[in-house]
Every structure is written in C-alpha cells, then in structure tokens.
Amino acid sequence: MKLTIILAPYDSGYYHGGCGRGPDAIVAGGLVEELTLHGHDVIVVDIGEIGNEQGREISTGFAVCSAISEKITASRKDGRLPVVLCGNCLTAVGAVAGESADSIVWADQHGDLNTPETSTYGFLDGMALATVIGLCWRPMANAVPGFKPLEASRCMLVDARDLDAGERHTLEGLPILHGTCAEAPGLADRLAAAGGHRTHLHIDLDIHDPEVLQANRYAWPGGPNPDELRESMRDVAASLPVVGITISAYDPAFDAKGDVPPAVGRLLVDVLDALRKKA
C-alpha cells in the first residue's frame, strides 16, 4: 500500500513536549523500515512548528487539526492512505476532516466525551471525541477545512474504562457503540450496518494494560495487551472501510525500555494487512 506517515508532534499546545515527542520516537524506533519490509510504499511528512510561541492549548490544538486536514488532503490526491502519529487525541478532528470520514472507531482507555460544561479539569484532549461528534467547540472545529461532525450512531468507543460521571451520562444518552476490546469485532459489524462508508480508526496507545505496555502517564488498570489489541484492530479493519488512522499519546519518558515503537509497528502491519486483503 501507498502510505503517508504524518507527524504532529504536539502535546497540549507545546511542540515536542510530553506526548509531542512520541511521533519522532516511533519513527526513530524503526516504523518506516518495518512497514517497508512488509511491502508498503512509505513517505513521512511533518506538519512542523505552527501556532505561536506561547503554547496556547486550544488555539494551537485546532491549528494542528487544520494542518493535518491539509496534509491528508494532499496525501489522498496522491492515492496514499494517511497514518497520523500525534501527541493529542484532538488531532483526530483534523484527520476526520481531511479524510471526509463519516464514521469512527475510537480505541482509548478514556471516553474523551467531556465538554467544557462537564469537564472537571478543563483538559482539551478529554473533549476530543465529543468535538468529533459535535458536542462542543463547534465554531473552532467547523473552521478546520473539510470538517463535519459525525453522527453518534456512527461512533464506536473501544475499551473506555476510565470514565467520569459526566461521560457516563453522555454515553447513556447517545447511540454510541461501546464495548471492550474483545467485543470490538462484533461492534464493528454493527457500525458497518449503521451506514458508515468512510471510517477513521483512532488508537490512543494508553488503551494498553499498563502492566504490560505503558505509553504515557495516564495509567489505568486493565485493558488489552499488545497482542490482544492487534488482533482486535485487525478484525475491525477487516470489517470496516477504514480510510485513515491516528495513533496518539505516546510519551517516551514512560517507556524506559523502548517497547512502544516496535509494538506500534506490529500493530500497523496487522491493520494494514487486513486493509490490503480487502483491496
């Protein structure tokens, strides 16, 4: 397959800080070589430094989304599948926009379904999926080239086990598909039946069981091991028309042995193999 690896090295408005160091670390860990070894034609592009030096989380976060949308649009014109490596989950807003996605799989230990009205901490990334489905930050999201909020019925939330009361209330009131990693393949069939023709696959690396693989500081008990996640996402990709992927939230400071980059390589190899078999 022809792939564009797009690097968005930002975390909460800061360039190459925290999880913003993850994209470069994953590439340095051999991702391109791994994908090339499996027959993929890979190019790497970086959105570079954008926004302003003050590191404003909200304005810079949405500027990153706009830059991602534009890079993906260019990638699509070249017939390449976009794979975005990013620090923040909010970046998926730009990916959905650039891909003209109409459905989404959100694999994450968090629900990311808070809004400014429900959030206890005001953490923008905790509102990422809520933004994708149009619950908040609508004027800023609508300014991202190509963005249209997705219907909640075409949203699948995988293994979100760290949910606060506000997110649980939101989930109860919306037709979002929600289940464990093991249940994801079955949920994917239901998502396909909901009418999605262009699905974005978002994977936050803290979905993993931190006792096996810790990607960042947001460790919460439980979750799949890397083999279980790979199998689940491979089956999901085999069932759905995936048009792009985001991989987010890797902070190398919490991965002393460098276990995460090769795990990402194996994950993408399996997901892309499932997509290639459908082509």
Disulfide bonds with the S-S distance in Angstrom:
none
